[in-house]
Amino acid sequence: MTQLPWWDPSCLATAMARHFGEEGLVWLDGDGSQLGQRALLAAAPQRQLRCCGLPGQPGSADPFEALEEIQQNRNGIWLGWLAYEAGAWMEPGRHWQKPDMATLWAGCYGVVVQLDLQHQQLWLSGEGPQRQALEALIRSGPDLSEAAVAQMGVAIDQWHWHTTISEFERQVATVQAWIGAGDLFQANLTACAEHNLTVKSGALQLYQRLRRRCPAPFGGVMVASNAEAVLSASPERFLSCDAAGNVETRPIKGTRPRHQDPDLDAAAAAELVSSPKDRAENVMIVDLLRNDLGRVCTTGSIEVPQLVGLESYAQVHHLTSVVSGKLRPDQNPVALLRACWPGGSITGAPKISACSHLNQLEPVARGPYCGSFFRFNVDGSFDSNLLIRSVMLRDKRLRIHGGCGIVADSNPEQEAAELGWKIQPLLAALS
């Protein structure tokens, strides 16, 4: 690993896209906080893997088998995304819709740039034919002009909503009826909007707009080589596993908007912390994830070092818990993903019943939304986020989703308002 002169990551991402091309570019970003201290940039993958479709469909392929290949052949750092509907390969049935984007996309990178955003330090690591070119680019010094961003955005009223506010409120009531009937305890109901771009805006340019307004510890952008990209301002880690097998997950449940007035902001945070409904929802998902980790972790190793803690971000306050464990010697990060997929905080409890019921209400497949960005390192360690607060780009079509956890005492109007707190900052960032 070689330390090189500091670049602003946005400027460096722009320079790398110009030099190596935007296709295959990966930027795992952070917000400079303790959780979001590190960032990573990579371009021009040596190899790519792509899986599409659902089981039994022509041309479909099992994404978890591809991940096992990645796990066994770590000849570089593998970076990619796994879509929500990958769950169909473990729980076949009428729980899933066919996504219009890759179920799995991943690239293998021999050379990556790693950045410490707090201390403004930069390192180049790995070996391969592009190392010399990338090192020369970095040593040439950054262009001090501001990184290019899309000059034209999408007006907020130009988005087409697949589910209206009134329809969402009715769907909340439907979920509550299922809960009352004993089918569910909790479910994460989502809605989405789309827009067809009429101006040329690359995924990187759009992400640079997004990160300015919505910085997040587990954000980033990935640009596949077939006109597909995912942009994320996610505050949520899904699963991490270090080389020694220490596992962590950080489920988020409970949200309130931030306010510019300090007194209003503090009051919103205090109300969230003291909300019985939000605490119960969070604890329910903690129990689900303890169960999931128990499938692959050593008996007695699972702990909850943080239960329903307050975390504040640029646009919202959240309640976050931390669950940890120790992976059994006969298990690996792919087995960990299988055991926990899809994430409990974006499905519900019981998990597969929640997936099945939600599929009856949500009009389009989630795709990468509620899936994950992941990173398989050469040393065997692994990290991933949950793709909430995320935007999908396919050809020139943008799609954005948001979701809310519904429990028995949810208020449909308040849940619809929470959906707005989560999605509005993303729409504004792209407008």
N, C-alpha and C positions, 0 to 999 in steps of 0.2 A: 504494500500500500504506500503510495507516494503522496505527500502533502504538496498541494499546488496553491497558487494565488487564489484568493477569494473572488467569487462571482456572485452577484445576486442570482438566485436560482431561476427567476423568470427570464432574465437576460440570457442565462446560459441555455435554458430550454429553447429559447428562440434561435440562438446560434446553432445548437445541435440539430434542430429541425431543418434549418437552412443548409447545413453541411451534409447531413446524413439522410435527410428526408423525414417527413412527419410520420409516415407509416412505420409502425413498429416502435414509435417513441413511447416510453413509459416514464412518468414522473410520479413517484410516491412522495407526497408532500406532507408538511407539518405546519403548525401555527407558531412554532417557537416556544411553546409551553413545555413543561416537563415531559408530558406524553408525546408532544409533537415536536420534539427537539431535532429529530433527524429527518433528512430528506434524501431521496435517491433519484438519479437520472440515468437513463440508458437509452440507446438508440441502435438501429440496424441489428436486430437479433440474428444470431447464427442459425437458428432453427426455430420454427413455429409449429404449434399443434393447434388444431381446431376441431371441435366436436359440435354437432348440431342435432336438433330434433329430439324426439321422445322414443322410448323403447318400442320396437316393432314397426317404426316408420322407415321407409326407404332412405338409405344413406345415413341413418342415425348411427351414433357411436357412443359407447359408455364413457362419460368424462372421468369417472373414477379409475377406470383402467388406464386412461392416459395419464392421470395423476400418479398412479403406481409406477408407470414408466419414468416419469420425472423423478420420483423418489429414489428409484434404483439407479438412475443415470445422471447424477449431479455433476456434470462436466462444465458447469457454469451456474450462474444465478438464474432461476426460472421465475418469471414475473407474469401474472395473468389475472384473468377473472373467471369465476365460476358463477353461473346463473342460478337463480332460485329454483327453476324447474329441473335442475340436476337431481332433485329429490325423487323424481320419477324413476330413476334407475335403482333406487332402493325400496321405494314404496309404489310399485305400479298400481294403476287404478285411475279412477275418474277424479283425481285430485289436481290435475295439472292441465294447462293449456300450452299449445306449441308456441315457443318463443320465436320471434322473427329475427333474433340475433343469436350469435354463437352461444351454446350452452357452456362451452369452455373455449377460451382462447389463452394461449400462453406462448411466450418467447423465451429462448435461452440466450443469455447475454454473457459474453466472456469478459467484458470491460464495463464497469459502472463508475459513476461519480457519486460519492457519498458526501453529504453536507451536514455540518452542525450549525443549525440556524441560530442558536443562542450565542455561540462564540465566533460565528462567521469564519468557520474553518472548512476546508474542502480537501478531499482526498480522491485519488484515482486508484482503483484496485482492479486486479485481474490481468489476464494476458490474452492476446489475440491480435489479429491483423489491424484492428482499428485503434489500438492503444496509442500508437505513435501519432496518428492523425488527431485523436481527441486530446492528447497531451499538448500538441502544438497549438491547437485551437485555444485551450485554456491558458497556456503561457502567453499567447498573443495579447491577452488583456481584454476585459469586457468592453463592449460598446456602452459608454456611459449614458447614451440616450435611452429613454424609457422603452421597455420591451413593447413591441407592437401588440395592440389589442384591437378587437373587432370595432370598427367605427360605427357600424349600424347594428342595432339590437332588435329584439322582438317586443313590440308593444304588449303590455300585459293583457289588454282586451283582445289581442289577436290569437290567443291560445284557444284551441278547441278542447273543451272538457268532455271526457267520456261519461263522467258522472257529475250531475249538478249538485249544488248544495242541498236542495230539498231531497234529491234522490239519496244522497249520502246519509242524511238524517233518517230517512226511512230504512236504509240498510242497517244503520246502528240499531234501530228498534227491532229489526229482524234478528240480528245477532243476539240481542238481549232475550228475545223469545226463545232462541236455541239454548241460551244459558239457563233460562227458567225451566226449560224442559229437561235439563240435565245432560244435554249433548256436549256442552262446552263449559269451561270455567272462564276462559278469556280468549279473545281473538284480535289479531292486528288487522284491521280493515283498511284498505288502501283505495286511493283514487288517482287518476292520472289525466294529464293534458298533453296535447301535441301541437306542433307548429311546423309547417314546411318553410324552410329558409328560402328567401328569394334573393339573398346576397351571398357572396362567397365569404364564408367565415369558417376557418379551420377549427378543429377541436381544441388545439392549443390556445388559439386566440380566445375562444369562448371560455376555456378554463381559467385563463388569466383574469378575465372579468369576474368569474365566479369566486376565485380565491381572494380577490380584493375586498369584496363585500362579506363573504362568508368564510373566513379562515377557519381551519379545522385541523385537529391533530392527526386524523387518519384520512385526509383528502388525497386527491391526485387525479391524474388523467392517464388513460391507456388508449392508444390508437392502433387498432388492428389493421392488417394489410388489405382488408376487403371492404373499405368504406364504413367500418363500424368503429365507434369510440364510446368510451364511458368517462364521464366527468363527475367527480365526487367531492362533496364538502362534508364528509362523514365525521362525526365526533365519536364513533363507536368502534372499539376493537372487538373483533369476533373471537378469534383464537390466536394465541401465540404459544410457541413451544421452543425452549432453548435447546442447545445441543445436549444438555444433561437430562432432558425430558421434563423440565418444569413447565407446567401448563397454566395459562391464565385466560379468562374471558371476562369482559366488562359490559354486562347487559345494561341498557338504558331503558327506563320506563318512568314517565312523568316529565312534563314539559310546561314551561311558562315563558311568555315573551319577555325580552329585556326592555328596559325603559331608559331614556336619556336622563330623566329625573332620578337622582340617587335614592330619594326616599321611596318613590314608586317602585324602583328596581328592587330595593331591599324588601319591600312589602311583598312583591311577587315571589321572591325567593323564599321568604318565610312562610307564605301561604302554601307553596309547593311542598316544602319540607314537612309541614304539619297536616297535609292532606291525607286522610285515611284511605281514600280511594286510590291515590297514586302510590302510596306505600304498599298497599295490599297487592296492587298490580305488579310492582317491582319484585316483591318477595315471592310471588307466584312463579315468575320467570326464573328467579334464583333457584327455587326448588327444582324446576324443570331442568336447568343446566347442571345442577349437581347430579341429577339422575343421568343425564347424557354423559357427563365426564366419568361417572362411575362405571360405564361400559368399558373404558379403556385405561383407567387410572388405577393405581395401586390402592387396595382396600385401606381405608383410614387416612388417605393422603388428602382428601378433598376438604378444603377450608373456605371460609368466607371472610377474608380480611377486611372487607368494607361492605357494609350492608346499608343500602339506601343513602348514599352520600350525595351532597349537593355539588354539582359541577356547573360552572357558568361559562358560556361561550359568547361569541360576538353578537348573536341574535337571540339566543334562548338560554334559559336555565334548564338543567336536567337533573334527574335523580339517577345515579349510577351505582351499581354494586360491582364487587370484584369477587370472582370465584376462582380458586386455584386448585391444582392437583399435581400428581406425579405420574407421568406416563409409565405404564408397565413395560418391562424390557422387551416383551414380544410384540409391542405395538409401535406405530410410527405416526407422523403427522397426517398421512392420508387416512389411516384408521380413525384418528381423532376427528377429521372432517366428516367421515362417514357417520360416526356416532352422534354428531351434533347437527347434521345438516337436515333441513334448513335451520337457521338460528331460531332459538326459542323466542327471542324478543320481537321477531318480525313475523311469527306465525301465531302462537297461542298455546293453550293447554286444554285437553291433550293435543299434542302437536299435529298428528296426522288427521285427526278429526277436524281440527281447526283448518288445515289446508283444504280438506274436502269441502267444508262448508263455505269457506271464503271463495273457493272456485265457482260456487254457484252465484256469487254476487259481483265479482270483479269482472268487467267486460273484456279486458285484454290480459295477455300474459305479462307477468312482471319482468321476465328476462333477467338481465344483470341486476336490476333493482331488487333489493333484499337478498342479492347474492353477495359476492365478496371479491375484493382485490386480494391477491395472495402473493407471498414471496417465499420460495424455497431456496435456502442458502446452501453453499457448498459444504459447510460444516454440519449440516443436518438440521439446523434450526429453521423455524417456520414462523411467519406472522401473517395476519389477515385482518381486514376490517369487515364491517357490514355496510353494504352499499345503500345506506339511507342518505337523504339529502343529495340525491344524485340525478344526473341528466344523461340520457342515452341519445347518441347521434348515429343515425344510419342513413347513408347517402346524404340527403339534405333534410331529413326529418328529425326534429328534436322531440323527445318525449320526457316528461318529468312526472314523478310520482310522489305521493306523500301518504302517510298512514297514521292511525291512532289505535291504541290498545283499548278494546271495549270490554267492560265488565258489567256485572249485574246492575250496579248503581250509576252507570254512565248517564250523562245528560246529552241527548242527541245534538242539541244546539251547541253545547260547549265542546263536544267532540268535533263538530264542523268548524268551530272557531279555532280549535287547536290545529286542525289541518291547515288552516290559513296561516297561523303563526309559523308553521314549518315550511310551507311552500312559498309564501310571499317573498321572503328574502331571496330565494333562488330566481324567481321570476323577475324581481327588481334588478338583480345582478345582470341578467341577460337582456334587460330592456334598454 
